[in-house]
Amino acid sequence: MSNAQRAASSVNAPAHPVLEGAYRKVTLHLIPFIFVCYLFNYLDRVNVGFAKLQMLDALQWSETVYGLGAGIFFIGYVLSGVPANLLLLKLGARKVLGTLMVAWGAASAALMFVKTPEGFYTLRFITGVFEAGFFPGIVLYFTGWYPSSRRGRIMGLFMSAIPISGVLGSPLSGWMMESFAGHGGLAGWQWMFLLQGIPTVLLGLLVYVLLNDGIASAKWLSADEKRLLTAELEEDERKRRETPEATDSFASVLRNGRVWMLGLVYFCIQMGVYAINFWLPTIVKSLGYQSPVTVGWISAIPYFCASLFMIWVGRSADARKERRWHLSGPLLMGLCGLMLATQAGGNPVIAIIGLSLATMGALSGLPMFWPLPTAFLGAAAAAGGVALINSLGQIAGFVSPFLVGWIKDNTGSTDIALYILSAVLLLGAVLVLRVPAKIVNR
């Protein structure tokens, strides 16, 4: 047994005060700031769902034009995900993530100037290119701080920024659109893009100051804390290498069928997530609520429920060291929620309950998914593997909103689209259970 292994085995007990104190330091130093960055990352990605309430009428666009514009973001995203993460591995998180945030914040704010569908498509594509490296980069970044046994709760905390962006962003977006409309000759939707893009640029500049590239460069950790944290990561890496499908290079990632299957699972999850994110305000409005502020507050209810459920599921998965059912269970909940929403018959209470269950299930699938691939991908493999899986999943960001928009244009309802999305979530839940428990349950 190496010195690192002996050090790790001596500190594995949860009650070890120095190690637990070090993890508290790491979490308090990293998570709040990264949480805020991801909140604006997601807000900048999906705020077109609120802009749509005014933008389509103002510019005389169809639902299909909106669906294509919302989805074309993800073509740029898919094309740039792997190169951006490989660049992060080479240059470090601070430089790459900071630069990407400044770039996509500026591109998102520039959406206020669009007049034509072509301009809308172009800016959404460019925004997708710059956003592509952020999320997989953060997932990779966390593998340099936390072992597998702690990633469930950390991903739950981090990714609760998605529903929180809905809790805060929905009423905030509605308020911006209603309160700023007409000021300076700009429409409400134009002000919303501007006011939500500027903070991202400022946060990107702060990344250069506040983030460290790894444990070794963290001046706020003592030498003993660095030693213990590093030993835990080395022990985690030893256990990973003992798993049947440990993968240690990007070339082996491309040959690994399990990686491609997980990419399909992530696609299924994201089909449900993006349908909710891009169409929830429209569905709420169809229940008879016309004011953007009212639509915003009602849209916040499903996201609030999801934020609490997401954190609880992450803690439960880590405590029980069980990953598969903590992912497939929420996906089945999302399926039931979508089915209930389609059967609401215009009843707002039943519809909101269904949408809340769907949002809780689909969004909780996101943090519960990522401990699976990182359990068997080594550092070099994770850089490309995480980005590849994320890119495959993000194809749903193009397919889902375009599918819903096309179906709504041709049928006048979103019900058929929600049935299709329910079937996709069911497929994802079934595929998850095909992953052997011994690979991921640790």
C-alpha positions as CSV (number, residue, x, y, z in Angstrom):
1,M,0.0,0.0,0.0
2,S,1.4,3.4,-1.0
3,N,1.7,6.4,1.4
4,A,-1.2,8.0,-0.4
5,Q,-3.4,5.0,0.1
6,R,-2.4,4.7,3.8
7,A,-3.2,8.4,4.3
8,A,-6.5,8.0,2.6
9,S,-7.5,4.9,4.5
10,S,-6.8,6.7,7.8
11,V,-9.1,9.6,6.9
12,N,-12.0,7.8,5.3
13,A,-14.1,8.0,8.4
14,P,-16.7,10.7,8.0
15,A,-15.9,12.1,11.5
16,H,-12.3,13.0,10.6
17,P,-12.3,16.6,11.7
18,V,-9.5,18.0,9.5
19,L,-10.7,16.3,6.4
20,E,-14.3,17.3,7.0
21,G,-13.2,20.8,7.7
22,A,-11.2,20.9,4.5
23,Y,-14.3,19.8,2.5
24,R,-16.4,22.5,4.2
25,K,-13.8,25.1,3.1
26,V,-13.7,23.8,-0.4
27,T,-17.5,23.8,-0.7
28,L,-18.0,27.2,0.8
29,H,-15.2,28.7,-1.4
30,L,-16.3,27.1,-4.7
31,I,-20.0,26.2,-4.7
32,P,-21.7,29.6,-4.0
33,F,-19.7,31.4,-6.7
34,I,-20.0,28.6,-9.2
35,F,-23.7,28.3,-8.4
36,V,-24.2,31.9,-9.3
37,C,-22.2,31.5,-12.5
38,Y,-24.3,28.5,-13.5
39,L,-27.5,30.3,-12.6
40,F,-26.7,33.0,-15.2
41,N,-25.4,30.3,-17.6
42,Y,-28.8,28.6,-17.6
43,L,-30.7,31.9,-17.5
44,D,-28.9,33.1,-20.6
45,R,-29.6,29.8,-22.3
46,V,-33.4,29.6,-21.7
47,N,-34.5,33.2,-21.3
48,V,-35.8,33.2,-24.9
49,G,-38.7,31.2,-23.4
50,F,-39.9,34.4,-21.7
51,A,-38.8,36.7,-24.5
52,K,-41.1,34.6,-26.7
53,L,-44.2,36.0,-24.9
54,Q,-43.5,39.4,-26.5
55,M,-40.9,38.8,-29.2
56,L,-43.0,36.7,-31.6
57,D,-45.8,39.2,-31.9
58,A,-43.4,42.2,-32.1
59,L,-41.3,40.6,-34.9
60,Q,-44.1,38.6,-36.6
61,W,-42.4,35.3,-36.2
62,S,-44.1,31.8,-36.1
63,E,-43.8,29.2,-33.4
64,T,-41.5,27.2,-35.8
65,V,-39.1,30.1,-36.2
66,Y,-38.9,30.4,-32.4
67,G,-38.4,26.6,-31.9
68,L,-35.6,26.6,-34.5
69,G,-33.9,29.6,-32.9
70,A,-34.2,28.2,-29.4
71,G,-32.8,24.9,-30.7
72,I,-30.0,26.1,-33.0
73,F,-28.1,27.3,-29.9
74,F,-27.4,23.6,-29.3
75,I,-25.8,23.0,-32.7
76,G,-23.0,25.4,-31.8
77,Y,-23.0,23.8,-28.3
78,V,-22.5,20.3,-29.6
79,L,-19.8,21.3,-32.1
80,S,-17.7,23.1,-29.4
81,G,-18.1,21.0,-26.3
82,V,-15.3,18.5,-26.7
83,P,-12.6,21.0,-28.0
84,A,-13.5,23.5,-25.1
85,N,-13.0,20.8,-22.4
86,L,-9.7,19.6,-23.9
87,L,-8.6,23.2,-23.9
88,L,-9.6,23.6,-20.3
89,L,-7.5,20.5,-19.4
90,K,-4.5,22.1,-21.0
91,L,-4.9,25.8,-19.9
92,G,-6.8,25.5,-16.6
93,A,-10.3,26.2,-15.5
94,R,-9.7,29.9,-14.5
95,K,-8.6,31.1,-18.0
96,V,-11.0,29.1,-20.1
97,L,-14.2,29.5,-18.0
98,G,-13.6,33.2,-17.4
99,T,-13.1,33.9,-21.1
100,L,-16.2,31.8,-22.1
101,M,-18.4,33.6,-19.7
102,V,-17.4,37.1,-21.0
103,A,-18.0,35.9,-24.6
104,W,-21.4,34.3,-24.1
105,G,-22.7,37.1,-21.9
106,A,-21.9,39.6,-24.6
107,A,-23.5,37.4,-27.3
108,S,-26.7,36.9,-25.1
109,A,-27.1,40.6,-24.5
110,A,-26.7,41.3,-28.2
111,L,-30.0,39.3,-28.8
112,M,-31.7,42.6,-27.9
113,F,-30.8,43.9,-31.4
114,V,-32.3,41.0,-33.5
115,K,-34.8,42.0,-36.2
116,T,-34.8,38.9,-38.5
117,P,-34.9,35.2,-38.0
118,E,-31.5,34.9,-39.6
119,G,-30.0,37.3,-37.0
120,F,-31.7,35.4,-34.2
121,Y,-30.4,32.0,-35.5
122,T,-26.8,33.5,-35.8
123,L,-26.6,34.9,-32.3
124,R,-28.2,31.8,-30.7
125,F,-25.6,29.7,-32.5
126,I,-22.7,31.9,-31.4
127,T,-24.0,31.9,-27.8
128,G,-24.1,28.1,-27.9
129,V,-20.5,27.9,-29.1
130,F,-19.2,29.9,-26.2
131,E,-21.4,28.2,-23.6
132,A,-20.4,24.8,-24.7
133,G,-17.3,24.5,-22.4
134,F,-18.8,25.8,-19.2
135,F,-20.9,22.9,-17.8
136,P,-18.7,20.0,-18.8
137,G,-15.7,22.1,-17.7
138,I,-17.3,22.5,-14.2
139,V,-18.0,18.7,-14.0
140,L,-14.4,18.1,-14.9
141,Y,-13.3,20.7,-12.4
142,F,-15.1,19.0,-9.6
143,T,-13.3,15.7,-10.2
144,G,-10.1,17.6,-9.1
145,W,-11.7,18.5,-5.7
146,Y,-14.2,15.8,-4.7
147,P,-14.0,11.9,-4.8
148,S,-16.9,9.9,-6.3
149,S,-18.5,9.4,-3.0
150,R,-19.2,13.1,-2.5
151,R,-20.2,14.1,-6.1
152,G,-23.9,13.3,-5.8
153,R,-24.6,16.0,-3.2
154,I,-22.1,18.5,-4.8
155,M,-23.7,18.1,-8.2
156,G,-27.1,18.4,-6.5
157,L,-26.1,21.7,-4.9
158,F,-24.4,23.0,-8.0
159,M,-27.2,22.0,-10.4
160,S,-30.0,23.3,-8.1
161,A,-29.0,26.5,-9.9
162,I,-31.2,25.3,-12.8
163,P,-34.5,25.3,-10.8
164,I,-33.4,28.3,-8.8
165,S,-32.9,30.1,-12.1
166,G,-36.5,29.4,-12.7
167,V,-37.6,30.4,-9.2
168,L,-35.8,33.7,-9.5
169,G,-35.5,34.2,-13.2
170,S,-39.2,33.6,-14.1
171,P,-40.7,36.4,-12.0
172,L,-37.6,38.5,-12.6
173,S,-37.9,38.1,-16.4
174,G,-41.6,38.9,-16.2
175,W,-41.0,42.0,-14.1
176,M,-38.3,43.2,-16.4
177,M,-40.4,42.7,-19.5
178,E,-43.4,44.5,-18.0
179,S,-41.6,47.3,-16.0
180,F,-38.9,48.3,-18.6
181,A,-41.1,48.1,-21.7
182,G,-40.8,51.4,-23.7
183,H,-37.9,52.9,-21.7
184,G,-35.2,54.2,-24.0
185,G,-37.2,53.2,-27.0
186,L,-36.6,49.5,-26.2
187,A,-39.2,46.7,-25.8
188,G,-39.5,44.7,-22.6
189,W,-37.9,41.6,-24.1
190,Q,-34.9,43.7,-25.3
191,W,-34.3,45.0,-21.8
192,M,-34.5,41.5,-20.4
193,F,-31.7,40.2,-22.7
194,L,-29.5,43.2,-21.8
195,L,-30.1,43.1,-18.1
196,Q,-29.4,39.3,-17.9
197,G,-26.4,39.4,-20.2
198,I,-24.3,42.1,-18.4
199,P,-24.0,40.2,-15.1
200,T,-22.6,37.2,-16.9
201,V,-19.8,39.4,-18.4
202,L,-19.0,40.7,-14.9
203,L,-19.0,37.2,-13.4
204,G,-16.6,36.0,-16.1
205,L,-14.1,38.7,-15.1
206,L,-14.4,37.6,-11.4
207,V,-13.6,34.0,-12.4
208,Y,-10.0,35.1,-13.0
209,V,-9.8,36.4,-9.4
210,L,-11.8,33.9,-7.4
211,L,-11.2,30.4,-8.9
212,N,-8.2,28.2,-8.3
213,D,-7.2,25.6,-10.9
214,G,-6.8,22.9,-8.3
215,I,-6.0,21.9,-4.7
216,A,-2.3,22.7,-5.0
217,S,-3.0,26.4,-5.9
218,A,-5.6,27.0,-3.2
219,K,-3.8,29.4,-0.8
220,W,-6.8,29.2,1.6
221,L,-6.1,25.5,2.3
222,S,-3.4,24.5,4.8
223,A,-0.7,22.1,3.9
224,D,-2.3,19.3,6.0
225,E,-5.7,19.9,4.3
226,K,-4.1,19.8,0.9
227,R,-2.4,16.5,1.8
228,L,-5.6,14.9,3.0
229,L,-7.7,16.0,0.1
230,T,-5.1,14.9,-2.4
231,A,-4.9,11.5,-0.6
232,E,-8.6,11.0,-0.9
233,L,-8.6,11.7,-4.6
234,E,-5.7,9.3,-5.1
235,E,-7.6,6.6,-3.2
236,D,-10.7,7.3,-5.3
237,E,-8.6,7.0,-8.4
238,R,-7.2,3.6,-7.2
239,K,-10.8,2.3,-6.7
240,R,-11.8,3.6,-10.1
241,R,-9.0,1.7,-11.8
242,E,-10.4,-1.5,-10.2
243,T,-13.8,-1.1,-11.8
244,P,-14.5,-3.4,-14.7
245,E,-14.8,-0.6,-17.3
246,A,-12.2,1.9,-16.1
247,T,-11.3,4.2,-19.0
248,D,-8.1,6.3,-19.2
249,S,-7.8,7.9,-22.6
250,F,-10.1,9.8,-25.0
251,A,-9.4,7.2,-27.7
252,S,-10.8,4.5,-25.3
253,V,-13.8,6.7,-24.6
254,L,-14.7,6.7,-28.3
255,R,-14.6,2.9,-28.3
256,N,-16.6,2.4,-25.1
257,G,-20.2,1.4,-25.8
258,R,-21.2,2.4,-22.2
259,V,-20.2,6.0,-22.9
260,W,-22.4,6.2,-26.0
261,M,-25.3,4.6,-24.1
262,L,-24.9,7.2,-21.3
263,G,-24.9,9.9,-24.0
264,L,-28.3,8.5,-25.1
265,V,-29.6,8.5,-21.5
266,Y,-28.5,12.1,-21.1
267,F,-30.3,13.0,-24.4
268,C,-33.5,11.4,-23.0
269,I,-33.2,13.5,-19.8
270,Q,-32.5,16.7,-21.7
271,M,-35.5,16.2,-24.0
272,G,-37.7,16.6,-20.9
273,V,-35.7,19.3,-19.3
274,Y,-35.6,21.6,-22.4
275,A,-39.3,21.1,-23.2
276,I,-40.0,22.4,-19.7
277,N,-37.5,25.2,-19.8
278,F,-38.5,26.6,-23.2
279,W,-42.3,26.0,-23.1
280,L,-43.3,26.3,-19.4
281,P,-44.2,30.0,-19.7
282,T,-46.3,29.3,-22.9
283,I,-48.1,26.4,-21.2
284,V,-48.8,28.5,-18.1
285,K,-50.1,31.3,-20.3
286,S,-52.4,28.9,-22.1
287,L,-54.1,28.2,-18.8
288,G,-55.6,31.7,-18.9
289,Y,-52.9,33.9,-17.4
290,Q,-51.9,36.9,-19.6
291,S,-49.7,39.2,-17.5
292,P,-45.9,38.4,-17.8
293,V,-45.5,39.0,-14.1
294,T,-48.3,36.5,-13.2
295,V,-46.9,33.9,-15.7
296,G,-43.5,34.4,-14.1
297,W,-44.7,33.8,-10.5
298,I,-46.7,30.7,-11.5
299,S,-43.8,29.3,-13.6
300,A,-41.6,29.7,-10.5
301,I,-43.7,27.1,-8.5
302,P,-42.4,24.0,-10.4
303,Y,-38.8,25.2,-10.2
304,F,-39.1,25.9,-6.5
305,C,-40.3,22.3,-5.9
306,A,-37.5,21.0,-8.1
307,S,-34.8,22.9,-6.2
308,L,-35.7,21.2,-2.9
309,F,-36.2,17.8,-4.4
310,M,-32.9,17.9,-6.3
311,I,-30.8,18.6,-3.2
312,W,-32.7,15.8,-1.2
313,V,-32.1,13.2,-4.0
314,G,-28.4,14.1,-4.1
315,R,-27.9,13.6,-0.4
316,S,-29.9,10.4,-0.5
317,A,-27.8,9.0,-3.3
318,D,-24.5,9.7,-1.5
319,A,-25.8,8.4,1.8
320,R,-27.0,5.1,0.3
321,K,-24.2,4.9,-2.3
322,E,-26.8,4.0,-4.8
323,R,-26.9,5.8,-8.2
324,R,-29.1,4.0,-10.7
325,W,-32.5,4.1,-9.0
326,H,-31.8,7.6,-7.8
327,L,-31.7,8.5,-11.5
328,S,-34.4,6.3,-13.0
329,G,-36.9,7.1,-10.2
330,P,-37.0,10.8,-10.9
331,L,-37.2,10.2,-14.6
332,L,-40.4,8.1,-14.0
333,M,-41.7,10.9,-11.8
334,G,-41.1,13.3,-14.7
335,L,-43.0,11.0,-17.0
336,C,-46.0,10.8,-14.6
337,G,-46.0,14.6,-14.3
338,L,-46.1,15.2,-18.1
339,M,-48.9,12.7,-18.4
340,L,-50.9,14.4,-15.6
341,A,-50.3,17.9,-17.2
342,T,-51.7,16.6,-20.6
343,Q,-54.8,15.2,-18.8
344,A,-55.5,18.4,-16.8
345,G,-58.3,19.5,-19.1
346,G,-57.5,23.2,-18.6
347,N,-57.7,22.9,-14.8
348,P,-54.9,25.2,-13.6
349,V,-54.3,23.4,-10.3
350,I,-54.0,19.9,-11.8
351,A,-51.8,21.3,-14.6
352,I,-49.4,23.0,-12.2
353,I,-49.2,19.9,-10.0
354,G,-48.3,17.9,-13.2
355,L,-45.8,20.4,-14.4
356,S,-44.2,20.5,-10.9
357,L,-43.8,16.7,-10.8
358,A,-42.4,16.8,-14.3
359,T,-40.0,19.6,-13.5
360,M,-38.9,17.9,-10.2
361,G,-38.3,14.6,-12.0
362,A,-36.6,15.8,-15.2
363,L,-34.3,18.4,-13.5
364,S,-33.3,16.0,-10.7
365,G,-32.1,13.6,-13.3
366,L,-29.4,16.0,-14.3
367,P,-27.2,15.9,-11.1
368,M,-28.0,12.3,-10.5
369,F,-26.7,11.4,-14.0
370,W,-23.1,12.8,-13.7
371,P,-21.7,10.6,-11.0
372,L,-22.3,7.6,-13.4
373,P,-19.7,8.5,-16.1
374,T,-17.2,10.1,-13.8
375,A,-17.2,6.9,-11.7
376,F,-15.2,5.1,-14.4
377,L,-13.6,7.8,-16.5
378,G,-10.0,8.8,-15.6
379,A,-8.7,12.4,-15.7
380,A,-7.6,12.3,-19.3
381,A,-10.7,10.4,-20.4
382,A,-13.1,12.6,-18.4
383,A,-12.0,15.7,-20.2
384,G,-13.2,14.4,-23.5
385,G,-15.7,11.9,-22.2
386,V,-17.7,14.3,-20.1
387,A,-17.8,16.8,-23.0
388,L,-18.8,14.1,-25.5
389,I,-21.7,12.8,-23.3
390,N,-22.8,16.3,-22.6
391,S,-22.7,17.2,-26.3
392,L,-24.8,14.1,-27.2
393,G,-27.3,15.1,-24.6
394,Q,-27.5,18.7,-25.7
395,I,-28.7,17.6,-29.1
396,A,-32.0,17.4,-27.3
397,G,-31.8,21.1,-26.8
398,F,-32.3,21.4,-30.6
399,V,-34.7,18.6,-31.1
400,S,-37.0,19.2,-28.1
401,P,-38.0,22.9,-28.6
402,F,-38.2,22.5,-32.4
403,L,-40.4,19.4,-32.0
404,V,-42.8,21.0,-29.6
405,G,-43.0,24.2,-31.7
406,W,-43.7,22.2,-34.9
407,I,-46.3,20.1,-33.3
408,K,-48.0,23.1,-31.7
409,D,-48.0,25.0,-35.1
410,N,-49.7,22.0,-36.8
411,T,-52.1,20.8,-34.1
412,G,-52.7,23.9,-32.0
413,S,-51.7,22.0,-28.8
414,T,-48.6,20.7,-27.0
415,D,-50.3,17.5,-25.8
416,I,-48.9,15.2,-28.5
417,A,-45.4,16.6,-27.9
418,L,-45.7,15.9,-24.2
419,Y,-46.8,12.3,-24.8
420,I,-43.7,11.8,-27.0
421,L,-41.4,13.4,-24.3
422,S,-43.0,11.0,-21.7
423,A,-42.0,8.0,-23.8
424,V,-38.4,9.4,-24.2
425,L,-38.1,9.8,-20.4
426,L,-39.3,6.2,-20.0
427,L,-36.6,5.0,-22.4
428,G,-34.0,6.9,-20.4
429,A,-35.2,5.3,-17.1
430,V,-34.9,1.8,-18.6
431,L,-31.5,2.4,-20.1
432,V,-30.1,3.6,-16.7
433,L,-30.9,0.2,-15.1
434,R,-28.8,-1.5,-17.8
435,V,-25.7,0.0,-16.3
436,P,-24.2,-2.5,-13.8
437,A,-24.5,-1.3,-10.2
438,K,-20.9,-2.4,-9.4
439,I,-19.5,0.2,-11.9
440,V,-21.3,3.3,-10.4
441,N,-22.5,2.5,-6.9
442,R,-19.7,4.0,-4.8
